[in-house]
């Protein structure tokens, strides 16, 4: 009798473990898809930025039309507004793919236009995107080395190691200012931390209330949420400056 009870208990534990493994696998699969989608978007931005270096007549023609820049800027703002205000609609097929395509193309054209018209800042822009790509690749690599859940502390280690290696490469390859690279590296570390935290909040159902198949919108929302993240940092910076001014008076 005791043996039968023990067998049932063991069987129940095995079922629980199997269900938990399925949940963990689904969550990790969601996170990996989010990282892959972000990587594709940033990679597309990187390619278009490199294309801006070329003296191709087509690129010259496309970038010589200021109205295109403003059209893509308006499209980007509309997509962000749609994602924030009408998220249920944005989650539906094919609107999710339309939002993702418009968002990616708009960002890419803005980078293309900026790099083409301000070639003196081309190295800085490419360095910025290179660090972003490195961060997403490191997080994607990390997600394939875990079996249950990604962790902020371990993810941060991957980010810092990647940033350090890319920092050395960019410093010697582009001969860029050490101060500028330090600032750029710090900002990208914050970007990587934001991606981890925001993705975990989404996958845990604590933010945006997305389903397990809404990884396209989740990838977009992690990018859009950066605007709110920057706003919070700006507000805290202003409050600290105000406190310093009050204390000095």
N, C-alpha and C positions, 0 to 999 in steps of 0.2 A: 504493500500500500504506500509506504514511504517512498519506494523507488518510483512508483507511478506518479506521485505528487511532484517529486523532484524532476521527472521527465517533462511534466506539464509546465513546471516553472521554467525549466531550461528552454522549452519550446516557445514559451511566451517571451522570454528575454531575446531569443533569436529573432522572433518576429519584430519586436520593438527595434532591435539593432538594424534589421534589414530596412525597416521603414525610415529610420533615422539616416541610414546611408543613402537612401533614395532622395530624401530631402536635401541632405548635404550635397549630393551630386547635382541636383537640380539647381541649387543656389550657386554652386561653383560654375556650372555651365552658363547660367545667366550672367554672372560676373565676367567670365571669359568673353562672352559675346559682346558685352558692353565695351570691354577694353579693345576688342578687335574692331568694332565699329568706330570707336574714337581714333584708333590707330590708322584706319583707312582714311578718315577725314583729314587728320593732321598730315598724313603722308601725301594726300592729294594737294594739300596746301603747300607742302614742301616742293613738290614737282612743279606746280604753277609758279612758285617763287623763283625756282631755278630757270624756268623758261623765260622769265622776265629779263634775265641776263642776256639772252640771245638778241641779235639784231634782226630778227625775223620780221619781214614787212607786215605780216598778219598781226603779230603781237604789237607792233608799232601802231597799226591802224586801230586795233581794239582798245589800246590804252590811250589813244588820242581823242577819245570821246568822253568828255566829263559827265555827260548825262547818263552813260552806262554805270559809272561809279555811283551816282545818286540813285539810280534805279535799283541796283543791287543792295545799296544801303537801306532803302525803303523796304525791299523784300525781306532783308534780314530782320528789320524791326518788326515787320508784320508776322514773320514766323515766330519770333520770340513772344510777341503779344498773344498769338494763337496758342502757343505751348503753355503760357501762364494762365490765360483766361478761359480757354476752351480746350482743356486737356482731354476731356472725354471724346471730343471730335477728333483731335489730333492722334488719339490712340487707334482709331479705326483705319482699316485698310480701304483705299490706298493712300489716305491722307498722311499716314505715318511716313511712307516712302517719299511722298511729295514734300513734306516738311524737311525730311533729312536731306533730300537732293537740293532743295532751295537753300537750306542753311549752309551746306557744304560748298555749293557753287558761289554763293554770296561772299562767304569768308575768303574763298580762294581768289575770287576776282579782286577783292579789296586788297589782299596781300600782293597780287600781281600788279595792280595799278600803283600801289604805294612803292613797291620795289622798282618799278619801271621809271617812275617820275622822280624818285629820290634815291638815285644809285649810290650816293655817298653813305646811305644807311643800309645798303644791301647786306653787308656782312653781319650787321647787328640783327637784322630780321631773320636771316638764315640761321644764325646762332641760336636765336630764340626758338625757332621751330625745331632745330636739331635737338635741343635740350628737351623739348616737349615729346618728340618721338622717342628719345632715349628713356624718358620716364615711363611712357605707356608700354614700351617693349619690356622694361624691367618689371613692371607690375603684371603684365601678361605672363612673363616667364615665371614670376613668383606664384601666380595663380595655378600654374601647372605643376608646381612642386608641393602644393598642399593638398590634403585629402578631405578636409572638413570645412575650414573657414579661413579666410584671409585675415591677417592681423595687422593693425595699424603700425605697431612697433617694428615688426619684421618687414612690412612694406616700406617703412621709412628707411630701413637699412639698405634695401635694394635701391631706393631712390638716391640716397646720399652717395653710395658707391658709384652708381651710373653717372651722377652729376660730376663727381670728382674726376672720373676718367674722361668725360666729355669736356670738362673744364680745361684739363691739360691739353687735349687735342686742339680745342678752339683757340687756346692761348698761343700755341706755337704755330698753328696753321694760318690763322687770320691776323696774328700779331695785334690782338685787340687789347684795349685798356684793361688792366687788372681790376681796377675799381668797377668798371662797367660789368665785367664778367662776374664778379662777386655779387653785385646787385641782381644781375640776370639769373644767376644760379639760385640765389635765395628766393626770388619770386617763383621760380620753377619748382623749387622744393615745396613751397606753399601750394602751388598748383597740384602737385602730386598728392599731397596730404588731403587736399580738398576732394580729389577724385576718389581716393580710398574711402573717406568718411561719407561722402555723398552716395557712393555706390552701396556701401553697407547700410545706410539709412533707407535707401530705396529697396534693397533686397530683403530687409527686415520688415518692410511694410510701414515704416515710421515716417515715410515721406512720399508724397505724390500718389500713393495707393495704386501702384501699377501691378499688373498680373505678370506671371512668370514668362509670358510670351511677348511682353512689351519692352524688349531689350533695345529696340531702335529708339523709342521715345526716352527710355532711361538714359541712353548715351547722349541724346540731345539735351536732356534736362540737367545732366552733370555739367554740360558746357554752359547752359543758360544760368544755372545756379551760381556760376562764378561771378556773374554780375552782382547778385545779392551778396556774395562773399566779399567782393571788392567794396561794396557799399558799406558793409559792416566795419571793415577795416578802416575805411575813410572816416566813418562816424567816430570810431574809437580814437583815431589819430587827431581829429578835430577836438574831441573832448579833452584829450591829454594836453594839447596845445593850449586850450582855454584854461585848464587848471594851472599850467605853468605860468601863463600870463597873469592869472589872478594872484597866485602866490608871490610872483615877482613884484606886483603892485602893493 
